[in-house]
Amino acid sequence: MNTKLKKAIQYLVSIGFSVVLLWYVYREQSISEIIETLEKTHYQWIFISIFAAIISHISRSFRWKLMLEPGGHKVPTFRVFLAVMTGYIANLVFPRMGEVARCGALHKTDKVPTQYAFGSVITERAFDFIIMLSIMVITVFIEFDKIGELIFGQFEGFIPFLQSKMYLLGGIAIVGLAGMGFVVLRWKKLIQIPLFNKVFNLLSGIKDGVIGIFRLSPKAQAAFIFHTAVIWAMYFIMSYVMFFALDETANLPLSAALSAFVMGGVGMTIPTPGGTGSYHLLVTATLVAYGLAEKSASTYALVMHSTQTIMVVVVGGFSLIMISLLSKKTKLEA
């Protein structure tokens, strides 16, 4: 099959999947009901959430700048920020294209080699992946009664031990060890399978990325860790403060915000444009597990996702314009 045709089909399937998920989540709500709820929204909390998101993007820009400097590329922070936001707006249209887009943007404005820039992005993503995975494991362990019910509840009639935290962890450990043993014994055959090869390359990239961080100077390492902490703290804060934007979610516990944050993060990793649909489904299901009415839960998901999307469109759109102007200036100076 032609590569372009294959990508076009994948893109259409992705959009179709988003539409189906959105329909499923909001199938019992009318537009008038949603508008009525939005009219009661406390917008000051929305602006605080957006502000937290922008801080996270600025910190991400500083962190990426640190990763570029060892290669001799001292790019102004503002231009790095423009490239980062270009990546976010690209992700809204084409899933998984954000990393490529921001590397391309930086090449246009500052002639940073795309391959080098992409390598630094892989390093960033590797560290973020480990952090996200760690937060997920901790959250599932702490909030097992809620998230465990959400994930495993539908199987409890068939596999009762899934209701026990220790049995579940023990089962995961056994399966994990058995899987590792199988991989070691069948390595030569497995590496020839395209899917397994992709997984191996992904894990290899994560390993190389983490090693790359330790090659930074001690000062750069400290700054990298600081900005990483800011990024993830702001991610959580922008989700938590949004609880206060709606009367129905204002009294939910901090643990509900943590669970919604984690499950929302999972939703954003699913290959739908900007996490549309997948984010709404998982966040709604999570908040329902905490006793919130489904309509209120889906409204929170809609407000949270929509405001962040609008922010990305506005700031990302501005970034695209600036990237275009700066790239023209770079060409004239060459």
Beta strands, then each sheet from edge to edge (+ up, - down):
end
